[in-house]
Each structure stands twice: as C-alpha cells, then as structure tokens.
Amino acid sequence: MASFDDDKWELYHHDTDFSECNDLAEERPEQLQKMVSRFWVEAGKYDVLPLDDNGFAYRAKIPRPGSPRRRATFTYYPGMAHLPIAAVPPVMNRAHRITA
C-alpha cells in the first residue's frame, strides 16, 4: 500500500469541471499550495490526524460511530445531488431491497 507521502495533489474547478477531467495543479501551483496548506489546517482543526493509510476497503468493514453506513433505511428525494461513496447504502455482497 502506498504512503500518503507519495500521493500527488490534484486541483480541480468543480463549477466548470464536475467530473474532474482537467487537473489544474501544474497550471495553478500557487493555488494548489494554498489549498494544500488549508487542508492541513482543517485536518488539524477537526482532529483527523494522523491520516489512516489502510485504504477504504479495510476501513469500510467497520463504519465509524454516526456513519450513515450504519443505517438500515435510506430515503432519497427528487432533485438530490449525487452522493459520495462513503454515504451510500452498503449493498455490495449483501441482501438488500430497493423500493421506488
């Protein structure tokens, strides 16, 4: 498993590039550095350090307290934005029912 120290930071403008196709990191290095610095400040502020190198598959086996993945029922309404993978119902390799 790769270390976070080996990761390459990327920079995207989500207003115009929602699918993250155009990495602006090389084009805007000063903005990237500003965002990286802010990341570390916020990570410290919200007590998420040290970062966990174990990977999503390992961490997903045991959801954190308060995680939406611990719920058994999910209700979605028309017009909702997409959901990040960490907030969707855990349906892989388990019985589930979808009612529409």
C-alpha positions as CSV (number, residue, x, y, z in Angstrom):
1,M,0.0,0.0,0.0
2,A,1.4,3.4,-0.9
3,S,2.1,6.0,1.7
4,F,0.3,9.4,1.8
5,D,3.8,10.9,1.4
6,D,3.9,9.5,-2.2
7,D,0.5,11.0,-3.2
8,K,0.2,13.6,-5.9
9,W,-2.1,16.5,-5.1
10,E,-4.6,17.5,-7.8
11,L,-6.6,20.7,-8.3
12,Y,-10.0,20.9,-10.0
13,H,-12.5,23.7,-10.5
14,H,-15.8,21.9,-9.7
15,D,-18.0,24.7,-11.0
16,T,-16.8,24.0,-14.6
17,D,-15.3,20.5,-14.2
18,F,-17.6,18.4,-12.1
19,S,-16.1,15.1,-13.4
20,E,-12.5,16.2,-12.5
21,C,-11.2,15.7,-16.0
22,N,-8.9,18.8,-16.1
23,D,-6.2,18.8,-13.3
24,L,-5.1,22.4,-12.8
25,A,-2.2,21.6,-10.4
26,E,0.6,22.4,-12.9
27,E,-1.2,25.4,-14.3
28,R,-2.0,26.9,-10.9
29,P,0.7,25.8,-8.5
30,E,0.2,28.8,-6.1
31,Q,-3.5,27.9,-5.8
32,L,-2.7,24.3,-5.2
33,Q,-0.2,25.1,-2.4
34,K,-2.8,27.4,-0.8
35,M,-5.3,24.6,-0.8
36,V,-2.8,22.0,0.5
37,S,-1.9,24.3,3.3
38,R,-5.6,24.9,4.1
39,F,-6.2,21.1,4.1
40,W,-3.6,20.6,6.8
41,V,-5.0,23.4,8.9
42,E,-8.5,21.9,8.6
43,A,-7.3,18.4,9.2
44,G,-5.7,19.5,12.5
45,K,-8.7,21.6,13.4
46,Y,-11.1,18.7,13.0
47,D,-8.8,16.1,14.7
48,V,-8.4,13.8,11.7
49,L,-4.6,13.4,12.1
50,P,-2.8,11.2,11.8
51,L,-4.2,10.1,8.4
52,D,-5.0,6.4,8.0
53,D,-3.2,4.7,5.2
54,N,-5.2,1.5,5.5
55,G,-7.5,2.2,2.5
56,F,-11.2,2.4,2.1
57,A,-12.0,-1.4,1.8
58,Y,-10.3,-2.0,5.2
59,R,-12.0,0.9,6.9
60,A,-15.4,0.3,5.4
61,K,-15.7,-3.1,7.2
62,I,-16.4,-1.3,10.5
63,P,-18.2,2.0,10.0
64,R,-17.3,4.8,12.4
65,P,-19.9,5.8,15.1
66,G,-22.5,8.1,13.5
67,S,-21.6,7.0,10.0
68,P,-24.6,6.9,7.5
69,R,-23.3,3.4,6.5
70,R,-24.6,2.1,9.9
71,R,-28.2,2.9,8.9
72,A,-30.6,0.3,7.6
73,T,-33.0,2.7,5.8
74,F,-32.2,5.4,3.3
75,T,-34.7,7.8,1.7
76,Y,-33.9,9.8,-1.4
77,Y,-35.9,12.7,-2.9
78,P,-36.2,14.0,-6.5
79,G,-33.6,16.6,-7.3
80,M,-30.9,15.3,-4.9
81,A,-27.3,15.8,-5.9
82,H,-25.0,12.8,-6.2
83,L,-23.8,11.1,-3.0
84,P,-20.2,10.3,-2.2
85,I,-19.4,6.6,-1.9
86,A,-19.0,6.8,1.9
87,A,-22.6,7.9,2.3
88,V,-24.4,5.4,0.0
89,P,-26.1,2.3,1.4
90,P,-23.7,-0.6,1.7
91,V,-25.4,-3.0,-0.8
92,M,-22.3,-4.9,-2.2
93,N,-22.2,-8.6,-1.3
94,R,-25.3,-8.5,0.9
95,A,-29.0,-8.9,0.5
96,H,-30.9,-5.7,0.0
97,R,-34.2,-4.3,-1.3
98,I,-34.9,-1.1,-3.2
99,T,-38.4,0.3,-3.2
100,A,-39.2,3.1,-5.7
